[in-house]
């Protein structure tokens, strides 16, 4: 097993774990972390694909490397914004989880005078 195959399998595993976390968890912060995990797997897969072309004797292309570095910076910025929104959600509602379809919302429990 070559290192490119190992990195490719690890990237696919990260994408799978990220998708699982996005589907299963209702907590907003866990969804953000799962989305970051998914993004890290995609960056790893993209780097492996770019590296396989360079290892076959072709010159290394700097464009995929620049795209991955730019993607990492954008993902970091988006994560900071999402965490700030979750903190704001927790301040406003008192909880950081999103309402799911099977649980009633807080409005249905309020008694209007």
Secondary structure, DSSP 8 states (H G I E B T S, - for coil): --HHHHHHHHHHHHHHHHHHHHHH--BHHHHHHHHHHHHHHHHHHHHHHHHHHHHTTS---HHHHHHHHHHHHHHHHHHHHHHHHHHHHHHHHS--B---TTS--GGGG----
